[in-house]
């Protein structure tokens, strides 16, 4: 029996109390800081809604634009330059227009926009429309065709912004997409990332195909029989087929720059290159089986 126990037993017998060590006071945590509000120009207007134009005649300059929806590494740059070689179609470089946002940095301008009846998205739609319309009018052609692969993630908003838009869906074997995405930059795009990264594009593309009307093309058919596929595309767009679409190497299509389209020698060659052999079923990861079946590449 140690001395602390004996002392406590004696004290308890005399007084009914015992001595205990005072618990060490824990340092009080400071109250959580309220995160600062973002600057006004980064705040959306309250009650923001994505909606169709209330007054299409005045809210939209662009009429019946064409949007080419595809995954990355699906041959969309090839199809773009073919379309751009048509005398009636302007297909610019990837514009990434949906990333253009609007900052309203003062209370008066925010009040004014609300009193004018605009949501924040309405204002962005006006800017998007003006940007693409400028591209079209400067080209001197009547039809705009825009292709930015990340548009698949915003297909609902694009269809809402331009209710008269037309859609072309470009498919490719999912495993070929994976391999091409990896090979475009092997150091920064390891194969273990290739499946989930590209599958997200394919998933949204299929969602768009399910909800939107449009024309579906396959990359494999486009490179195997380009004239037949381009004739189908022109018929869908209400255009006459032009042989110049196959001679796209003679046209100026803007810069082939990484980040805004395919930049490799194959697309610069100016001639259609045969597609790679399709993967064998056993080469396809299980994660891709569903989309392969949906697109008819796997039974």
C-alpha positions, 0 to 999 in steps of 0.5 A: 500500500503506497503512501497516497492510498494510505493518506486517502484512506485515513482522510476518507475515514476522518472526513468522508472525502478523498484527494484526487489530482486535478485534471490537466486543463485541456487547451481550448480550441479556438472557435472555427473561423467563418470562411471569408466570402468570395469577392463579389465578382465571383458570386453568382446572382441569387436564384440563378437558373439555367433556362432557354432564351425568353426572347430568342429573336433578340437573345440569340444571334447564332441560328441552328449551331451544330455541336459535335459531341465526343469523348477525347481521342475519338477523331473529333479533330479529323471530323472538324477539319473535314467539316471546316473544308465545306464551303458552308461550314465554319468549324473553328478550333476548340473554343471551350466557350462553356468555361467563359463566365461573367463576373458582376463586381458591384451591387448596382450592376447586380441590381440592374441585371436582376431588374432587367430580368437576367439570371447569371446564366442568362448573361453567360449565354449571351456572351457565349452566343456572341463569341460563337456568332463572331467566329461564324460571321468572320468566316463568311459561312452560314453554319457553325460547327463547334467541337470541344470534347468537354462539352459532353459534361455540359450537354444539358446547358448547351441544349438549353442555351440554343434550343435549335441546336443540332447534335452530331455524336462521334463514337470510337471503340472505348479501348482505342480511346483509352490507348490513344489518350495514354499514348498522347502523353505517356509521362503525364497520362499513365494507363491506370488513369486512362480508363476512369478519365476517358470513361467519364467522357464516354458516360456523359456522351451516352447520356447526351445520346439518350436525351438528345436527337442527333446523328451518330457517326463512328470513327472506324467508319469515318476512316474506313469509308470517309466519303460515305460517312460525310455524305450522311453527315451533310444530308443530316445538316441539309448540305450538299456533299463537297469533295473538298471535305476529303482534301482537307489538307489544302485548307487553313484550319487554324493552329494544331495546338495541344490543349485545343485539339489534336496536334500530332503529325497524323492530323497534320498530314492532310489525309485520312489515316487508317484506324488502329486494329480494334482490341480483342475482347480479352484486352478490354478492362471490365470497367469498359464492358458496359459502354462497349456493349452499349455502343455495339463493340462487345456482344 
